[in-house]
Amino acid sequence: MNAHSPNWPPEPAPSARSSPLFPAAQKATSQQAASIPAAGLTAIFQNLIKVTHDGEHGFQHAAAQVHDRALRDEFHKYARERRSMASELTQLMNLVGENTAVPSGSATAVFHRTWMSLRTVLSGEPNDQAILDEVERGEEAAEEAFHEVLDPTDLLPEAVRSGIETLAQKVHRAHERVRRLRDSGLYQRPHRGV
C-alpha cells in the first residue's frame, strides 16, 4: 500500500486510544516496546518530530510569501496543526519511555524554504501557484515519511502505531487539500500575450 492509495492512511485501531491524547501508550509495557529496538524507536520519533517541525516552518514561510489572504490563513492553520502534532509526538515518545532531545527541523527543509523564496523572487511578480507547488512537494514528502514508519506493520507497539496513524491522517488530509488548491487553477498567473 502506498501513500496515494484510497486506503491511506490506515484508520487507527479504535481500542488503542482511550483517553485524550495517547492514553493507551501509558499502558505500553517495555515488552511491547521490545518489538523494535529502543534506538530505532527513538530515531522514528525524532524523524517524525523533525518532519512535523519542517511542515510547521514550511507553512509559516509559505504564508509569509503568498498574497492571497485565504491561502495565507489556511497555511497558518496548518502551521499551528503541525506544531500541535510535534507536541503530540513528543508526548507519545515520553509516554513509551523515550526521553531524548527533540529535534527542531532539518537542513533539507531549510533548503526547501529557501528555494520557495528564490522561486518567488525569480518569477518577478507574486506567484501563489509557485508557492502551492512547493508546499505540495513538502506535503508529499511528509506523507511519505509517515507512510514509511507505518509500512512495516508488525514493528511498532500498538499504542505507538495508533498514535502515529492518527497523525498520518492529519498529514494526508492537509496534503490532499493543498493538492486540490494547487490543481484548482485559481492561483495561476494570467498568461501574457506577445
C-alpha positions in Angstrom: 0.0 0.0 0.0 1.4 3.4 -0.8 0.6 6.9 0.4 -1.6 7.6 -2.7 -3.9 4.6 -2.4 -7.5 5.2 -1.3 -7.0 3.4 1.9 -4.1 5.6 3.0 -3.5 6.4 5.8 -4.9 3.4 7.6 -7.5 4.1 10.3 -6.2 3.8 13.8 -7.4 0.9 15.9 -10.3 2.3 17.9 -9.4 0.4 21.1 -5.8 1.7 21.1 -6.7 5.2 22.2 -8.9 5.5 25.2 -8.1 8.9 26.6 -7.4 12.5 25.4 -4.0 12.2 23.8 -2.4 8.8 23.7 -3.5 7.1 26.9 -3.1 3.6 25.5 0.6 4.4 25.4 0.6 4.9 29.1 -0.2 1.2 29.3 2.6 0.3 26.9 5.0 -2.1 28.6 8.7 -2.5 27.9 7.7 -5.8 26.4 5.5 -4.1 23.8 8.3 -1.6 23.0 10.7 -4.5 22.6 9.3 -5.3 19.1 11.6 -2.6 17.8 15.0 -1.7 19.3 14.9 1.4 21.6 17.4 3.2 19.3 15.1 2.5 16.4 12.0 3.8 18.2 13.9 6.9 19.2 15.0 7.5 15.6 11.4 7.1 14.4 10.1 9.7 16.9 12.9 12.1 16.2 12.4 11.8 12.4 8.6 12.4 12.6 9.1 15.3 15.0 11.6 16.8 12.6 9.2 16.3 9.7 6.3 18.0 11.6 8.6 20.9 12.6 9.7 21.2 8.9 6.0 21.3 8.0 5.2 23.9 10.6 8.1 26.1 9.4 7.3 25.5 5.7 3.6 26.5 6.2 4.7 29.6 8.1 7.2 30.5 5.4 4.6 29.9 2.6 2.0 32.1 4.5 4.5 34.9 4.5 5.1 34.5 0.8 1.6 34.2 -0.6 -0.6 37.2 -1.5 -4.0 35.6 -1.3 -5.4 36.2 2.2 -7.5 32.9 2.3 -4.4 30.9 1.3 -2.3 32.7 3.9 -4.9 31.9 6.6 -5.0 28.2 5.5 -1.2 27.9 5.7 -1.2 29.5 9.2 -3.9 27.0 10.3 -1.7 24.1 9.0 1.4 25.5 10.7 -0.5 25.5 14.0 -1.7 22.0 13.4 1.9 20.8 12.8 3.1 22.5 16.0 0.4 20.6 17.8 1.4 17.3 16.1 5.1 17.8 17.1 3.9 18.2 20.7 1.7 15.1 20.5 4.6 13.1 19.1 6.9 14.3 21.9 4.2 13.3 24.5 3.8 9.9 22.9 7.6 9.4 22.8 7.8 10.3 26.6 4.9 8.0 27.4 6.6 5.0 26.0 9.8 5.9 27.8 11.8 7.5 25.0 13.1 10.7 26.7 15.6 12.2 24.3 16.3 15.6 22.8 13.6 16.7 20.4 14.9 18.0 17.0 13.7 21.3 15.6 13.8 20.7 11.9 16.1 19.6 9.1 18.6 21.2 6.8 16.7 19.8 3.8 13.6 21.8 4.9 15.7 25.0 5.2 16.9 24.4 1.7 13.3 23.9 0.5 12.1 27.1 2.1 15.0 29.0 0.6 14.1 27.5 -2.8 10.5 28.6 -2.3 11.6 32.2 -1.7 14.0 32.1 -4.6 11.4 30.8 -7.0 9.1 33.6 -6.0 11.8 36.3 -6.4 12.9 34.9 -9.8 9.3 35.0 -11.1 9.4 38.8 -10.7 5.9 39.0 -9.5 3.5 37.5 -6.9 3.2 33.8 -7.7 0.9 32.0 -5.3 0.8 29.0 -7.7 4.6 28.5 -7.4 4.3 28.6 -3.6 1.5 26.0 -3.8 3.6 23.8 -6.0 6.4 23.8 -3.4 4.1 23.3 -0.4 2.5 20.3 -2.2 6.0 18.9 -2.7 6.8 19.3 1.0 3.5 17.7 2.0 4.1 14.7 -0.3 7.5 14.2 1.5 5.8 14.5 4.9 3.1 12.0 4.0 5.8 9.6 2.6 7.8 9.9 5.9 4.7 8.8 7.9 4.0 6.1 5.4 7.5 4.7 5.7 7.1 4.4 9.5 3.8 2.7 9.3 4.6 0.4 6.4 6.2 -2.5 8.4 3.0 -3.2 10.3 4.4 -5.5 13.0 7.4 -3.5 14.2 5.7 -0.7 16.2 4.0 -1.2 19.6 0.2 -0.9 19.0 -0.2 2.3 21.1 2.6 4.0 19.2 1.2 2.8 15.9 -2.2 4.0 16.7 -1.0 7.5 17.7 1.2 7.8 14.5 -1.7 6.6 12.3 -3.9 9.4 13.7 -1.2 12.0 12.9 -0.7 10.5 9.5 -4.3 11.1 8.7 -3.9 14.8 9.5 -0.9 14.9 7.2 -2.9 13.1 4.5 -5.8 15.5 4.8 -3.6 18.5 4.6 -1.7 17.1 1.6 -5.0 16.4 -0.2 -6.3 19.9 0.5 -3.0 21.5 -0.7 -3.1 19.4 -3.8 -6.7 20.4 -4.6 -5.7 24.1 -4.1 -2.7 23.7 -6.4 -4.7 21.9 -9.1 -7.7 24.3 -8.9 -6.2 26.8 -11.3 -7.3 29.7 -9.0 -3.8 30.8 -8.3 -2.4 30.6 -11.9 -0.8 33.8 -13.1 -2.5 35.1 -16.2 -0.6 34.4 -19.4 0.6 37.5 -21.2 0.2 37.6 -24.9 3.1 38.5 -27.1 
